[in-house]
């Protein structure tokens, strides 16, 4: 074997043995944990000293993705440690699954935000009852003032909320998602 051929084989073996992330190749998103309603309730109550944003989203719905960006902008407006968030990802569209949830979650990472995958839509059903919706709660943005706790089976009514739902879903159309209003309501709760 010639010296050049041996060098080439060694280099090829090295390249095959070492994983390389090529420029422009996205990082594989980390998995979103599976939702356990008790864990959500525990998180909610443990964070009762803070203003909390709870959002329930489909990872592939374009409107939910837009709402996810609104959440990012709200969190970008303040570095207050007294703002906490929890996103419940759920399957509402055919392409929704834990992988798509992890991919969408990777677009907005913040140490103040927790997330989980609600495959059975349990959390969505609980919040729907609280909000008096006619179907699962999704594409909703719920704000909770400091001190509110989750005592019973269903979560408490939010201090303020917005959505991107239709009137047929039982949603008040005066509360359609408005980024400026959601931001101002969040900041107002933080100032109290």
C-alpha positions in Angstrom: 0.0 0.0 0.0 1.4 3.4 -0.9 2.0 6.0 1.7 -0.6 8.4 0.2 -3.2 5.6 0.0 -2.6 4.7 3.7 -2.9 8.4 4.7 -6.1 8.7 2.7 -7.6 5.6 4.4 -6.7 6.9 7.8 -8.2 10.3 7.1 -11.4 8.6 5.8 -11.6 6.4 8.9 -11.2 9.4 11.1 -13.9 11.4 9.3 -16.3 8.5 9.6 -15.6 7.9 13.2 -16.0 11.6 14.4 -19.5 13.1 14.0 -19.4 16.4 12.4 -22.1 19.1 12.3 -21.8 20.8 9.0 -22.3 24.5 8.8 -26.0 25.2 8.5 -27.1 21.8 9.8 -29.6 22.4 12.6 -28.9 20.9 16.0 -31.2 18.0 16.9 -33.8 19.5 19.4 -33.9 17.9 22.8 -37.1 16.0 23.7 -40.0 17.7 25.4 -41.1 15.7 28.5 -44.5 14.1 28.6 -47.1 16.1 30.6 -48.3 14.8 33.9 -51.2 17.0 35.1 -50.0 16.6 38.7 -46.5 17.9 37.7 -48.1 20.9 35.9 -50.2 21.7 39.1 -47.1 21.3 41.2 -45.1 23.7 39.0 -48.0 26.2 39.0 -48.3 26.2 42.8 -44.5 26.2 43.4 -44.3 29.3 41.2 -47.2 31.1 42.9 -44.7 33.8 44.1 -44.4 34.8 40.4 -46.5 36.0 37.5 -47.2 32.9 35.3 -48.0 32.6 31.7 -49.5 29.2 30.7 -49.9 28.6 27.0 -51.4 25.6 25.2 -50.2 25.2 21.6 -50.0 22.9 18.6 -46.4 22.7 17.3 -47.4 22.7 13.6 -50.3 25.2 13.6 -49.2 28.4 11.9 -51.2 30.6 14.2 -49.9 28.8 17.3 -46.3 29.2 15.9 -47.0 32.9 15.6 -48.4 33.0 19.1 -45.2 31.2 20.3 -43.2 34.1 18.8 -45.5 36.5 20.7 -44.6 34.7 23.9 -40.9 35.0 23.1 -41.4 38.8 22.6 -43.2 39.1 25.9 -40.3 37.3 27.7 -37.8 39.4 25.8 -39.4 42.6 27.1 -38.4 41.8 30.7 -35.6 39.9 32.4 -37.7 39.8 35.6 -37.1 36.5 37.5 -40.7 36.9 38.7 -42.0 35.9 35.2 -42.5 32.2 34.7 -44.0 30.3 31.8 -45.3 26.9 31.0 -46.1 25.7 27.4 -48.2 22.7 27.0 -47.7 21.2 23.5 -50.6 19.1 22.2 -51.7 17.2 19.1 -54.3 19.3 17.2 -53.0 18.9 13.7 -52.0 15.6 11.8 -48.3 16.5 11.9 -48.2 17.2 15.7 -46.0 14.9 17.6 -43.3 15.1 20.3 -40.6 15.6 17.6 -42.4 18.6 16.1 -43.0 19.9 19.6 -39.3 19.7 20.4 -38.5 21.4 17.1 -40.8 24.3 17.8 -39.7 24.5 21.4 -36.1 24.9 20.3 -37.1 28.2 18.6 -37.6 29.8 22.0 -35.5 28.7 24.9 -35.6 30.6 28.2 -34.6 29.4 31.7 -37.9 30.8 33.0 -40.0 28.6 30.7 -41.0 25.0 31.2 -42.6 22.8 28.6 -44.3 19.4 28.2 -46.1 17.3 25.5 -49.8 16.5 26.3 -50.5 13.5 24.0 -53.9 12.8 25.6 -54.9 16.5 25.8 -55.6 16.2 29.5 -54.3 19.7 30.3 -56.2 21.1 27.4 -59.5 19.6 28.8 -58.9 21.0 32.3 -58.2 24.5 31.0 -61.2 24.3 28.6 -63.5 23.7 31.6 -62.0 26.6 33.4 -62.3 28.9 30.4 -65.8 27.5 29.5 -64.7 26.6 26.0 -66.7 24.1 23.8 -63.6 22.1 22.9 -60.0 21.6 24.0 -58.2 24.7 25.1 -55.5 25.4 22.6 -53.8 28.5 21.1 -54.5 30.2 24.4 -52.3 32.5 26.5 -53.2 32.6 30.2 -51.8 35.1 32.7 -51.9 34.4 36.4 -51.1 37.0 39.1 -48.9 36.2 42.0 -50.5 34.4 44.8 -53.1 32.4 42.8 -52.9 28.7 43.5 -54.4 25.6 41.9 -56.5 24.0 44.7 -59.1 21.7 43.1 -59.1 19.4 40.1 -59.4 22.2 37.5 -56.9 25.1 37.3 -58.0 28.5 38.6 -59.4 31.1 36.2 -56.6 33.3 34.8 -56.2 36.9 35.8 -56.2 37.7 32.1 -56.1 35.6 28.9 -56.0 35.9 25.2 -56.5 33.3 22.4 -56.7 32.7 18.6 -59.9 30.7 18.6 -63.2 31.2 16.8 -66.4 32.3 18.4 -67.9 28.8 17.8 -65.3 27.5 20.3 -66.9 29.6 23.0 -64.1 32.2 23.0 -64.8 35.9 23.6 -63.6 37.6 20.4 -62.6 40.8 22.2 -59.8 38.7 23.7 -58.2 37.6 20.4 -54.4 37.6 20.7 -52.9 41.1 20.5 -49.1 41.1 21.1 -49.1 44.7 22.5 -51.9 44.0 24.9 -50.6 40.7 26.1 -47.2 42.3 26.7 -48.8 45.3 28.6 -51.0 43.0 30.7 -48.0 40.9 31.6 -45.8 43.9 32.6 -48.7 45.4 34.6 -49.0 42.2 36.6 -45.3 42.2 37.2 -45.5 45.8 38.5 -48.2 45.0 41.1 
